[in-house]
Amino acid sequence: MDPASTSAYDDLRAAPSRALATEAVHAGREDLARQGLHAPPIDLSTTYPSYDSRAEAARIDAFAADGAELEGPPVYGRLGNPTVARFESALARLEGTESAVAFASGMAALSAVLLVRSALGLRHVVAVRPLYGCSDHLLTAGLLGSEVTWTDPAGIADALRPDTGLVMVESPANPTLAEVDLRAVAHACGSVPLLADNTFATPVLQRPAEQGARLVLHSATKYLGGHGDVMAGVVACDEELAGRLRQVRFATGGVLHPLAGYLLLRGLSTLPVRVRAASASAAELVARLAADPRVARVHYPRIGGAMVAFEVHGDPHAVIGAVRLITPAVSLGSVDTLIQHPASISHRIVDAEDRRGAGVSDRLLRMSVGLEDVDDLWSDLDQALDRGRTGTPDVKGLHEALN
């Protein structure tokens, strides 16, 4: 981290408690005015000059010992980057943790957590379904040497073993939006760290660390970036775990590109505004969907948010094929509204029986509500639901719309 970024980080650690909206705008940027800057700089360097190799050796030894952030100027892009460090310190501030460590994707972030725990001989994971499909697959397949026990929240304490290194939950969960009592789950974990995936809620709606989670995971690709143009992951946690995560990131190379770090820091500045505006539209769409005879069931979390899931009486594939304003695409958290069929895409990799057991039915659709006018969104959903009822996608209309 360069001296300017170190100063910004120190300012963050010392700053008094401020409202979330204020933190979102200012965290990670406190030092800019003193440098005569308004927008954060983007440092694209992969390596940095140093004429004192003895000092560099001492800093590398220190990093190897505990993974602490390097004091003084940067050394090499895989060890850290000043632009990415701004995003990390800002996200930690929003989540209320000591530190945060950013990665090239959400799955890279989760993989790093599993590797950190496995390195201690703690390969067993207790997890609650549903999780994001690729997270489920990573645990079930044991691709990193981990072993998983799936349970419901009430069974967590009984599922713990001496070699349990992690308990993982997602609340609201992908894609059913099921919620768990994070405080109760954290209590059931005892001394085992709880990892809470907070991608859907964001710190705008909940801060899991305040409820006992030791690690907070984000697919930063989603709401933190907010515009569908950056891929990243981040873990907010205490400094001890952050140090181990930095060591794994350095060894495996799952680093975040500086331009992505810049875009994420920019995305945080509008995060509260975007989440609240999209959540208001989502709540209105939930009310209309719940009263619609073409819809069998609507899923929406108690804490609110911009994610909606619903099961249709008709053909969900026909609904997907009929939307015009709404984009039929995987992912979520962008300024535009997206809809997808989890059983076909995001959760296809999960065994069908396990998928259905977790409440991911074949008629379930997941929608990420964006910032469009709610009446325009409903108009598109209305005509798509009609197509779903008849089971005939409007192929001619789609061709005309594309041409």
N, C-alpha and C positions, 0 to 999 in steps of 0.2 A: 504494500500500500504506500502511495507517495505521501509526503508530508502534509499536503493539502487535504488528502482524503483522511489521513490519520487525525487531523484537526477536526474534520467533520464528524468522524466517529466519536472522538472525545466529547464534542459538543452534544451529540446525541445521548451519550451516557450520562451527562450532567444536566441535560435539559429537564425542566419541570414537566409534570404531567400536563398534557394538552389534549384537546378534543381530537377525536379521530380524524375529522375533516381537516383540521389544521396540520396534524401529523402527516396526512397523506400528501399534502402540498409541500411541506417544508422538510420532512425527514430526509436525510442524505444530502441536503443542499445547503446546510447552515454556513458553510465556509465560502460560498460563491461570491457574495457581495464583497468580502474582504479581498478577493482576487480580481475584482472588477468584472465579474461574470454574472450573467443572469441564467443562461441555460448551462446545464452540466456538460463538461467536455467529454469527448469520446476518445479514450486512449486505445489505439489499435496496435500498439507495440506487442510483439511476441517476446522480445528480450530487451534488456536494459543494460547500459554500460556501467561498469564499476572498476575502479583502479585499485581497490583495496581487497585483494583476494583473501587475506587473512580474516578480515571482518565478514566477508561473505561466507567463509567456511563456518564461522561461529554461528551465523544466522541460520545456515542450513542445518547445523547440528541441533539448534534449538527447535526448529520446525520438526525435525525427525523425532525429537523427544516427546512433544505433546501437540503438535499441529497448530500451535498458536499463530495468529496472524503476524507476519513479519514486521518488525519495527524498521522504520526508515524507508528508503526507495524500493521499488519492486525489483525483482531479480529475473523472473521468467514467467511467461503467461500461464503456465500450468500451476504455478505456485500462487498466483493471485493477480488481479487486475483492478486498477483504481476505479474504473467505471462500474464494474460488477460489484465492487465493495460498497459503492454508494447504494445500490439496490439492496444488497444484503442488510446493511445497517438500517435502511428505511423499513424493510419488511419486518425485521426483528422488532423495531419500535412499534409497528402496527399490531404485531401479534403479542407484544408484551413479553418477549424472551430476551435473554442475554445476547444471543447471536443468531445468525442465519447463514446457511451455506447454499449457494446456487449451483445448479447443474445444467447440463445440456438438455434434459427433458425430465418430466416427472418420474418416468421409469428409471432413469439413471439415478435420480435422487433416492428412490425406494431401494434400488439395488445397493447403493452405498450404505444405507442403514443396515440392510441384511448382512453385508460383508463386515461391517464394524462389529456387529453382535457375534457373528460366526467366528471371527478372529479370536474371540474370548472363549470359544468352545460352547457358545450358547446358540445352537442352531435351531432350536424348537421355537415355533411361532404359534401363538393362539390368535385366531382371527374370527371375526363375525361377518357373515355374508348378509347382504351383497356388498361386494367391493367392485371397483372398476374392473372390467373383464381381464385386462392384461395384468393387473395386480393379483387377481385371483389365480391366473395361469402361472405367474412367476412363483407363487407360493405352492400351488398344487403340484406343479411339475418338478419342483425341487431343483431348478436350474442352477441355483447358487449353493446347493448342498443343504438347503433348509428343509425342515420337516414341519408340516402344519397340522394343527388340530382345529377343525371348524366347530364352532359352538354358538349358542345364543348368548346374549349378555348375562343372563342368570347363571350360565355354566362356566364363566371365565375362571373363577377361583378354583373350581374342581379340575379344570383342564391344565392348570399350571404344573410344571415339572421342575426339577432342579436345573435342567438345561434349557429352560424357557428363557429366551433372550428378549422377547418382544411380544406385546399384545397390540393388535392392529384393528381399528374400526374406522368406518367412514360414516359421517353423520353431518347432514343428510346423505344417504347412500345413493350411489349410482347403480341402477337408474330409477329405483322405486321411491327414492326420497324418504326411506325409512329413517327414523331418528333413534338414537340411543341416549341415555342419561350419562353424559361424559363424566360427571362427578362420581356417580355410583360405579361406573366401569373403572375409573382410576383407583377408587378405593379397593375394588376387587383385585386389582393387579398387584397390590402389595408393593414390593420393591422392584417388580419387573416394569421397565419403561412402557408407557402407553404411547403409541403412535396414532394420532388422529388425523385422517385425511380431511382437510378443511377446504378443499377445492370448491365445492358447491356453495358453502356458506360465506367464505372469505371472512377476514376480521371485521368486516362491516356488521355481520350478523352474529358472530360468536368468536370468542378467543379461547380455544381449547386449553391453552396453558394455564389460564385462570381457573380452570376446572380440574386440573391435575394431570393433564397430558404433558409428557416430558418432551415429545417430538410432535411438531405440527407440519404435515406434508401438504404441499400445493403442487398441482400441475399448473405452473405459472403461465402456461400456454393459454389458459382459459381466462378467468376474470382479471387476474393481475395484469396481464398484457392487455386484454380487453378488445383487441381489434383484429384478431385472427391472422396476425402477421409475425408472430414470434413464438418459438418453441423453447420451453425451459421448465425446470423444476426447482424447488427450493424446500429446504428443511429448516424450520425455526426451532431452536432448542437452547439448552444451556451451553456454556462455553466449553465444558469438558467434552460433551458429545460432538460439538462443532469442530473441535480440534481433531478428533478421530475421523470425522467426515472429510475434513480438508486433506488429511493424509491419504484417504482412499481416493479422493478426487485427483490428487496429484499422481498417485500410482496408476490409476486406471485411465486417466485422461478425459473424464467426462465433464470437461470444463464448459462454462457458458461463454459464448462469444461476446466481446465488449459491446457490439452494436445491439445485441439482444438485451444486455444489461441496461443500456441506455433506454431502449423502448419500454422495458419493464418499469424503470423508475418513472418514466413519463406516464405510463399506464396507471401507476399508483396514485398519481395526483388527481385523477378523475374517478378513482374506484368508488368512493362513497356515493358520488352523484349518479354514476352509471348503475350501481347495484340497486339503489333506492328507486330510481326511475323505472328500471326494468321490473323490479319487484311489484311496483304498483300496477303495471300493466298485466303482469302474471296473475296477480290476485283477481283482477277483473276477468281475465280469461278463464280462470278456475271456476268462478261463479257461473259463467255462461256454459262452460262444459258440463258442470255438475247438473245443470238443469236440462241438458240436451238428451233426448231419448236415443240418439245415435251413439251415445257414450255410455259404456257399462260402468266405469269406475274412474274416479279422478284421484290422483295421489299428489298431495301438496304438504310440505312440512309445516309444523307449528310455528317455527321461527320465520316463516316466509321465505322470500328469495325469488329469483328469476327463473328457476327450473320448475317445470310442470311435467308430470307423467300421466297418461290416461290410457285406458283400455277401451277399444271400440267394439261395438257389436258386429260391425261389418269386416271388410278386408283391410287390414292395416297397410298392406303393400299398395293397395289402390289409393289410400289417403296420401301416402308418400309420393306416389306418382302424379298426384293431382295438384299439389301446391304450386303456386305461381310466385307470390311475393315472398313467402317463407322459403328458405333454402333447404333442400333435402341433403343434409351433410352431417357427418360425424363431427365431434367436438362440441364446444359450448362456450358461453361467456363472452361472445363477441357483441358488437353493437347491432348486428343484424340477427334476426330470429332464425334458428336452425331447428330442424326436426329430423329424427332418425328412428329406426326400428332396432332396438337393442339386440333382440334375438338373432338378427341378421348381421349386425356389424360389431358394435362395441363389446357385446357379451357372447359373440358367436364362438369364441375360443373356449368358453366355459362349457363343461359337459352339460348336455341338455337337461338331464335329471337334476343336476345341481342347480342349474339356472332356474328351472321352474320351482324348485324347492325354496329358492331365495325370493320368490315372488316375481320373477321376470317372465311373465307369460308371453305367449306367441302373439297376443293381440295388444301388447303394450307399446305405446309410442312415447318417446322422450322429447320434450321441446325446451329449448333454451330461448327464453323470450328476450328480445333485443329492445331497441329504442324507437321502433316505428310507432306510428299512431295505433292505438289499441283497436279502433274500429276497422282500420285497414287490415290488421292481423285477423280479426274475427271474420271479416268478409272472406278472406282467403281460406281460413279453416272451415267455414260454413260450406263453401262449395266443394272443398276437398272431402269433408265428411259425407256429403251427398254421393260423391263418387265411391267412397268407401262402402257405403250402404249397398250400392248396386254392384260393387266389385269390378268396376270397369274404369281403369285409369283413362283420363282424357288424352290419349296419345296424339290425336290431331291437334288439340289445343296446345299441347306441349311443343309440337313441331312448329306451330305458328308463333308461339312465344319466343322460341329460339331463333326464329328466322325473321 
